[in-house]
Amino acid sequence: MKYKHIKNIDTTKDFILPCKKGDLKPIQQFLPVKNPDFDGSFLTHHLIYGKEGNRIYLVGLGEEKNASQIENTFQKFAFETCTFWNAEIQVLGDHLNDAAILKTVIGLEMSQYTIGAFKSTKKDTKKVTISFSSKENIQKVLEEGKFTGEAINKIKGLVDAPPNIKTPEYLGDWAKKSSKEATYTCTVLKHKKLKKQGFDAVIAVGKGSVHPPVVIINEYKAKDTDKIDIAFVGKGITFDSGGLSIKPSTNLHYMKSDMGGAAVVLGVIELVAKLKLNINIVGIVASAENAVDANSYRPGDVINSYSGKTIEIIDTDAEGRLVLADGISYAIKKFNPEYLIDLATLTGSVVRTFGYAAAGMFTENQEMANTMSAVGFKVHERVWQLPMFEDYEKDLQSDVADIKNFNGKPIEGAINAAKFLEFFTEKHPKWMHLDIAGVSFGGSQYAQMKSATGFGIQLITNFIKEKATK
């Protein structure tokens, strides 16, 4: 879609009137009838016709509590009605603030996501220009909304892609292409370089697959300094069979989504580069396929890691924390960032804790926790802090290695995984782990099966904006 700014609505053509619940006053002058039988409830829309036979769409913004998720109402509205739109449609934006306009554009752009990318017959996408009326100059807001919506759609496309297509090397190629389009630096380390540099945990996880592992390093630097403000590390398991500790077959096809954390990291770096934010960031994706083969690593093995610390393998299905351990160690040793954040679809435990409403947040840095929590509520990508007590450390003690990768108990799974990662942070004072397993992939009205949600793009980008403005 294309977005442009106009001063006034042409009432003889099609247009959209957003309104809050119970408050039609800002749009009343544009209504051809006094009572349109519409109250502005969230996620609702209503069609009436103007005097010229033009379409007038009323879109409900709901109440104040719905302000953080306006994009959802516009995604639903556009998804259900855009088939009937002409080449141009207008939106009354005079009564909306910049935040609401931004969310509106994000939602309209999100409605363009097509999950059937691999079907033999594809739907034609209609090219529509959406013109927003406003007395203020909102061109930059429109641009940011478009870029954000596009980034969300792109990472959804990655997460929903089938694992025979979306190999670790495919992610590397995606990042290379993205870096050229958005102007940032991308380096893809393949097997020889991984072995030479000591990414032993990444290599171990990928040993059972015909698709070799990679580590992707994306660098965006807007400031005239080599100092890295934030480094992000994403879990990029392109398919997770569980390895020799094999998963049950039920829902195993959904394990193509186990690179949701990597997708966020890839999408955020591209988006920040397009927005030209004044910050230096690095995105590291440690990617492998956890498959079953004669070469697969085994329960009982002791493997090395990039940090030099040894790991006893208790469960090969606890593989995401292994590749993250190498990614975290690399980020610290190579870039020494001020802030370090890893994202991963790491545990079923966090889903059992929060369901599909929030991500698990783990950190000892309360300033980071407060900022991330506030941002999460602001953009409706919520996180909730869980404890990191020393009491949990004893469950990771190993007799034969420096640490073991799983406690073997049906309790404290998400915390146990976070404590494992903490072991590789060298006590970094500003480290955070986000377990997004429950919010990255799930059911929706836009697909018959579970699919990607796009969670994380708005959360992390707004966290970056908080740090870029200070």
Phi, psi and omega in degrees: 000153177246140183238137178218161182259132174233160181278319185221154176281136171269107188285358177270351181247175182292141176206164184245134180242100175284141178209148178283161181298127176074011183225088179267000186304314183296341183247359188305319184294342181264359183270132178281348177232151183288319181241101184275007182057047181213132184248003177079018179300149182299140178069020177242155174211160187212139181252129169229168182245142179278179182295334180268007183081007179283154180277136174236115181259127173262127183239126184277124176269351179074210183261180180301325181295343180268359185300331183283351183227034179302328181302331181294319180291325179282328175298313180296314180301310183292321180302323185271342187238344191296342176302330184265000182284151172275190183294339178219141175221146184254154175233128175284112182245004185301326184263007181255140174279175184300321181297319180290321178295318178302312180296323179298314180294319178303314181296317178299319179291321179298331180294345182274356181292131179247116183283339184273047184295337184253014174283151182290330174245131185244150177286141174285134177266125182282134177273116184234138171262126179250117185256121181261126176273137176194144176282343178265164175277107186248016185301319180293325178295317178298319180295316179296320179297318179295312180299320181293313178299320178297318180297318178299314180296322180295316182287331174297319177299322177294311183295323182280348182294144181292149186291339177287339175268313187273073176274170175305319179293329176298317177299320177297318179294322178300315181294320178299314180295316179300319183296328178286324181287322187255357176065070167217173185264133179232131175235131178244115178270122179256188197306313183298316180289325177299317180292317181296321184273349174095029176278063189292325180290319177299315180298318181300315181296322184273001187297331184273002185250149174283347179262108186293151180287160174219159168237127183254130178239111178254129182237126174237119183232112179259342183262150183278062179200155178274353181296129179265122181286313182220134171246136178245139178236127183242137175285122184241054177278106189286338167203137184237099176282345189095351183068210180296336171273063197295145180283159170297157184286336180299123179065015180297332180296339179282354180287002168294343184271007188282012174245025181300322177295318177298319180300318178298314180299315180297315182292321182293317180299317179297315183296315180298322178295320179291325180280348178056045179291147184275080184199156174250117181227157177228138174242124181243126178243119175260111191238135177204163171253127181267091185247177182247125183198170177298335180272356185300146173290155192241155165298133184101341176295153168244122182244161176268177179215169180302327181287344186094351179278143182265150185231127172273128180272115175265322183218122181285352175275356173261056188268333183299321180293336179289312180291327176295323179302316177294318180296319179295314180298319178296316180301317182290312184291320186275322190241339181044060185286157176291317177242144180226121183229128173248147180230137183200145165277079198266317189222147168290337180300320181291331176291320178293335180279313188247354187065226184247021187260339184203157174266154175278134181241131182229122177192154172262357183262106187289332176297316177297315182299316181296317180295313182295321179296314180297318178297318181300318178290326181296321184254005181060040168234081196278148176232155180221132187281135175244157187287156178233045184298148176299336181306329184283346187291329184296335181286353179250005180287136181241146176280336190244352181217178181292330182199156173250156190270359183200144182273348178075009182247151179275031181225162173049031188300314182292321179291319178302318179294319179295320179294325176299313180297321180302329180300336184256007184269357183054036181056039178303128188286344182230057178253143176220141174244130177244118177264106188254024185302323184276344188245352183277336191209129181183190181281151177204170179280356185259005181206153179283330181247176176297146182208174183291147180258336185084009180302137172115330182296309181291320181302304186288321180297320179288329173296317178298317179299324176300318182281331181287338183270357184247000000 
